[in-house]
């Protein structure tokens, strides 16, 4: 299993810096695994490929404004990236220029909001104490939306809406489950009218989702952990859908990883570090909605396991030729 087998050429101008508006007007490339055909549609046409009784499974995680920009008392700039809470006030974080900070030192985010370094971990990670009244409110007020590094621009006020799905509910992600970004309230209502069911699970997307694979031998890559939760109601709906011979459609790779973790472990809640790459037998998912992923990433491996590497790379080549928009704010793919 060589990493270089999952590379492709991508002109930089095809990396989307902003989403299209409305959300469901992005392009949709439809791949059929049985017939090996590729169609070019618009995302709002999704209903043409779903039938009554099919089930959409969506990730209802909500992105927190995880980037905090502050200064030391000396005036030196320090950026703190919230990873996950131990409690309301104690967090695991990633600190740029962590060498500039000593344990016990404070970073000033605002007059009413400080961050104190409690303990340094490895690789720039640390435990910090957030100091202020109503921490949740302070994070909302002063935090910045953590746009992926390849977008190469500062976050703007409208990213607070753009980078969140319309069904986001449970706070905890530091990256968006981007396949879900294409859904509008109108499209969800239209699909509901058609008899397409929906169910939710939660996977708090972590910073590790952007971590590149460093080993040429794929099997040696160590996946990051992410918290997930699947309600009983969702499992019941999946079972009923399967019994009726209808499709379980995962909206995004995070949903695939959540459901396949459950299939392997039988646990409805916990931390998932599942790494899906070819060959892999999917137990829960019949179809997948996803974005276009980075070359040599864990996500392009996952979609290659679902749809065959050669077929995926052929589709990506066509996507480049047809000027599809790539990555988080880009266009979508439906794999049947």
N, C-alpha and C positions, 0 to 999 in steps of 0.2 A: 504493500500500500504506500505509494509515493505521493507526497504532497504536491509535487510539480505536475502531477496528472490533473490537478484541479485549478489550474491557472488559466486565465484568459486575458486578452488585451482590452483595456477600457480607456477610451479617450477621456481626459479629465473633465471636459465640458459636459459630459453626460451624467456627472454626479450632481443630483438635484440639490440646490441650495435652499429652495422654498418649495412647498407643496403646490399643486394646482388647486384652483377653487372653481366650483365647489369640489369637495373631497372626492366625490364619486365620479368625477369627470376625467380621472386619470386613465391611461391606457391599461387594458387587461389582455395579457397574452394567455391563451388557453391551450394547454398541452393535454393531449389524450394519450395515455400510456398504452392502451390497447391498439389503437389505429396508428399510433406514432404521427398524428397530425398536429399542426400548430395553426391556431386561428388568432386574429387580431381584433379585439373588441374594445369597448369602453367599460369601466368597472360597473357602472349602473346597469349593464346588461347581464349581470351575474345571475339573475333569476332565470335566464334562458337555459342555464345549465343545472338548475336545481329543481327538484320536484316535490310535490306534497309529501310530507313525512320525512324528508331529509332533515338532518340536524346540524346547525352551525354551532360549533363550540368556540366561545370567545374568551379572551383573557381580560378580566376586569381590573387588572392592576392599574394604579394611578401613579404617574411620575411625580416625584417631589422635586422642588427647585433646589437641587442638591449642591450647586456650586456657590460657595461663600467666598467673597473677596474681602480681604481685610488687611490690616497693617500691624506690624509690631510697634511698640512704643517708640522705637527709633525711627519709624516711618517706612521701614522696608516692607514691600508688598508680599503678602502671603495668600495663596489660594488653597482653600480647604474643600475637599469633595466628600460629602456625606455618603457613607456606604450602607450602614445599617445601625439601628438603635439597640443598645443593651437595655436602656430605660429611656424615659423622656429626655433626661439631661445628659446621659452618657452615650456616646456614639463611637462606632468604628469609622474612621475616616482615612482618606488618602491626602497627604499634604505635599504640595509642590514646594521645593526648597526646604524640606524638613530639617536639613542640616543647620539651617539658620535658627532653629528653635531648640530650646532646652526644656526638659520636663519641668512643669510648674509655670512656664512662661505663658502669657496671654496674648491672643491676637484680637485686635479690636475690629469688629465688623461694623458697628455703629455705636452711638452713645449708649444705647440701651441693650447692646448685644455683644457679648465677648465669648471667645473660645479659649479654654485653658488646656494645654497639652498635659495629659495625665501620664501616658506611657507610650514609648515608641515601640513599634513592631518592626517586622522586616519590610523591605521593598516600598518604603515611603508610607506604610500604613501606621496608624496610631489609634490610641484610645484618647478621646477628648471629653471635657465637660463643657456643655453649652450653658452659658450664664446669662440669665435675663428672666423677665416675667412672661409666661405663656410662650414657651419655646416653639410650639407649632405655628403660632401666629408670626413669630419673629423669622422663622425659616421661610414662611410664605412671603413676608414683607421684603426681606433682604436677599433671599436666595435667587440664583439664576437657573433657568432651565438648562440642564446639562446636554446641550446638543452634541452629537457625535463629532469627533475631531476632524473627520473628512469633510464636514460641511464648511469648514474654514471661514466662519464669520462669528461675530458675537451674537448672543441671543438677543431677541427684540421682544417687546411686550406681547406682540401677537403670537410668538412661539408658545406662550402659556396655553393658548387655545390650539394652535396647529399641532403641537407635539403630544397632544392628549387625545385619546379616543373619545367618542361621544358617550361611551358606556363605562368609562373609567370610574372606579368606585373605591377601591381599597388601596390606600397610600402605601408606597414602599419601593417602587421601582426607581432606578436611576437612569433607565433608558426605556424608550417606548416600545410596546409590542406593535411594531410598525404595520403589520398586515391589517390590523384593526383600524388604522387611521383612515382608510378609504371609505368606511361606512358613514353614511349620514342617517339622521333619524328617519328621513323620508324613505330611504332604501330599505332600512330595517322594517318599516311598516309595510312596504310593498311586498317584501319577502314573507312577512307574517300573513298577509292577506292571501298569499299563494299557498299557505299551509306549510311553509318551511318553519321548523321549530328552532328555538335557540336555547342554549344553556351556557353557563359560565364556569370557569375555573380561575384560579389566581396563580400566577407565577411572577414574583417580583424580579423583574429583569435587572441583572447586576452589571457592573462595569466589565466583568469578564466576558460579556458577549462580544466586546470589541477586541479581546485579547487574541493576537495572531498566533497561529500554530508555529512553533519554533523548530519542530523536529521534522526532518524529511520523511522519517518513518512515522506515519500518522498514528499508529497504535501506541506510540510512546507519549502522546500528548495528554496532559493532565487537565481535565475540565474543572471549571469553577463550580461552586455550589450556589444554588438559588432556592429560596423558600417557595414552596408551592402548597396549594390547598384545593381539594376537589369536594364540592358539596355532594351529599347523598343523592339529591334531586338530579344532579347532572349525570351521575353514574346510572341512575334509574332510566333516564331518557336515552342514554347511549345504548343500554341493554335493549330497551323497547325498539329503538331504531334498527338495531342489528337483527332483532327477531323478525321484524317486518321486511327485512331485505333492503332497507333504505341506506342512504349514504351518511356516514359521520364525517362532516367536513371541518377540519381543523383550521381555524383562522390564525395562522402564524406558526412559526417553528416553536414558539414558547408553549403553545397548546399541545403540539406533538410531543414535546419533551415531558410535559406534565402527565399526559395520558399514558405515554409509554413507560414512564417511571412507575406509575400505578400498576400497569400490566406486569411489570417485572417484580415489584416489591409487595403489592397488595396494600400499600400504605396510602391513605387519603390525604395525609399531611406530612410535611417533612422537608428535607433539603435534597434537591435533585442535582446530581453531577453526571447525569446520563450523557454519553457521547455517542451519537448515532452516525455511523458511516457505513459505506457499502462493504459487504452485503449485510442487509439487516431485514428481518421479517417484522413488518408492522402488525401489531395485534389489535389496535383500536381505531386507526384512522383510515378512511377510504378515499378521501380527497383532501387537498391542501391549497389554501390561499396563502401566498407569500410574496415578499418583495424580491428584488434582484440583489444578490448578496456579493460581498467582497470576494475577490479571487483568493484561493488558498485559505478560506475561513471554515470554521466548524459548521457554519450554516450552509455553505455550498456543498459540503459533504453530506449533510442531512438531506437536502433536496435531491442530491445524486443517489442516495440510498433509496429514496422514495420513487424516483422516476428514471433511473439509469443514467450513468455519467455522460455517455456519448450524446444522449437525447438532450440532457440539460445543457451541455456545452454547445451543442448545435443551436438550441433555443437562445442562449446568451449571445452567440455570434449574430443571429438574426436580429436580436434586440438592439445590438450595437448598430447594425446596418440600418435599421428602421428608426434609429434615434430615440429609443426608449430612454426614460430617465431612471437612474440607478440609486440604490440604497434607501436610507430611511424616509426621505421625502419624495422618493421616486414612484415609478409605476408598479403595477401588480401582476402576478402570475397565478393562474388557477391550474392545478394539476389534477386531472381526473383519472 
